[in-house]
Amino acid sequence: MSSIRELYESSIEHEHVSLAHYILHLLQEGIVSLEDDESTLNLSLADTEKVNNMIENNILGFSRIRVFALKRKKGTFVFIYAKDKQEATNHFSKTVRSKPINCHEYPLDFEIVKGNRFVSFREMKKEFDGFPVVVGVYER
């Protein structure tokens, strides 16, 4: 079994925005403590309106950067970190000097091969300081 502290830290590390804000709210209200077992966590005790406001104001400072695959030509995709599809498309057009055929968001936990190991887009995001940015090109 794990503690609420471990669950909270994991939710922040893996960018589970809603869960992290719900736990923070329950901690602030004194409904749970970090030392409690995670099995005692009851999210229905939270004030949903307050939690939604916390999420909207991003009080935990989560990055809003996502990863997009933009098709350059048949079998060639450019991966870009950006806030949204529009920013990814604009960055693609500026960088590649053409319009993408399409643009699809990928989950940050999706793993790709980098060198001789697998790495998630979430882990790779830590390697970059500024966004939007081209992550790489994939050719099948």
VENURPE-V223397 format. One record per residue. N is the residue number from 1. PHI is phi in degrees with one decimal (none if undefined). Layout:
BEGIN
N_PHI / N_PHI
END
This chain:
BEGIN
1_none / 2_-123.1 / 3_-92.0 / 4_-63.4 / 5_-57.8 / 6_-64.5 / 7_-65.0 / 8_-63.4 / 9_-62.5 / 10_-65.9 / 11_-65.7 / 12_-74.2 / 13_-59.4 / 14_-96.5 / 15_56.1 / 16_-85.3 / 17_-55.1 / 18_-62.7 / 19_-59.1 / 20_-60.5 / 21_-70.1 / 22_-62.2 / 23_-63.0 / 24_-57.3 / 25_-59.4 / 26_-64.1 / 27_-66.5 / 28_-63.2 / 29_-81.5 / 30_76.7 / 31_-78.2 / 32_-134.3 / 33_-126.9 / 34_-62.7 / 35_-84.7 / 36_-62.7 / 37_-71.2 / 38_-61.8 / 39_-66.2 / 40_-86.5 / 41_-69.2 / 42_-126.6 / 43_-66.3 / 44_-69.9 / 45_-80.8 / 46_-81.1 / 47_-84.6 / 48_-57.4 / 49_-62.9 / 50_-63.5 / 51_-64.8 / 52_-60.0 / 53_-66.0 / 54_-61.8 / 55_-65.2 / 56_-59.5 / 57_-85.9 / 58_49.7 / 59_-65.9 / 60_-90.3 / 61_69.7 / 62_-66.6 / 63_-72.5 / 64_-97.4 / 65_-83.0 / 66_-124.3 / 67_-117.3 / 68_-128.4 / 69_-105.3 / 70_-112.2 / 71_-79.0 / 72_-86.9 / 73_-157.8 / 74_-54.2 / 75_82.1 / 76_-124.9 / 77_-127.5 / 78_-109.8 / 79_-95.3 / 80_-133.5 / 81_-85.6 / 82_-160.2 / 83_-69.6 / 84_-154.9 / 85_-59.2 / 86_-62.5 / 87_-64.6 / 88_-63.6 / 89_-63.6 / 90_-61.9 / 91_-66.1 / 92_-58.4 / 93_-59.8 / 94_-69.6 / 95_-80.8 / 96_-91.3 / 97_62.9 / 98_-158.4 / 99_-91.5 / 100_-72.8 / 101_-70.5 / 102_-157.8 / 103_-145.2 / 104_-130.4 / 105_-79.9 / 106_-110.2 / 107_-69.5 / 108_-63.8 / 109_-86.4 / 110_-64.1 / 111_-102.8 / 112_-128.1 / 113_-85.6 / 114_-130.9 / 115_69.5 / 116_-112.2 / 117_-142.2 / 118_-94.8 / 119_-141.6 / 120_-85.0 / 121_-61.1 / 122_-61.7 / 123_-66.2 / 124_-65.0 / 125_-58.6 / 126_-67.7 / 127_-80.8 / 128_-112.9 / 129_-98.4 / 130_-128.0 / 131_-135.4 / 132_-74.2 / 133_-153.4 / 134_-77.3 / 135_-86.5 / 136_173.8 / 137_-121.1 / 138_-117.0 / 139_-124.4 / 140_-97.2
END
